Amino acid sequence: MLKTFTQNDPLTDGDLDRLGDFLKGCKGGKAMNVEALDGFFAALIAGPETVMPSEYNREVFGARCRTPASLRASTKPMKF
């Protein structure tokens, strides 16, 4: 069964800064920046099909960058 996590509060400036720092620190330097990630997720949400993280993680973190193990194994939402 697919779990759905919702958060009604938008990310704060501090949350966005931490997310940006996390993405910049991804091995290989090929991860999307926050602005690209925002647009990418907007497109995923607007699409007609559900796309699983295992399908888009390589795009988010860069084709040469392995998805962090903490994200592969996690079933909990990340709080930045």
Secondary structure, DSSP 8 states (H G I E B T S, - for coil): --------S---HHHHHHHHHHHHTSTTS-S--HHHHHHHHHHHHHSSS---HHHHHHHHH-TTS---HHHHH--S----
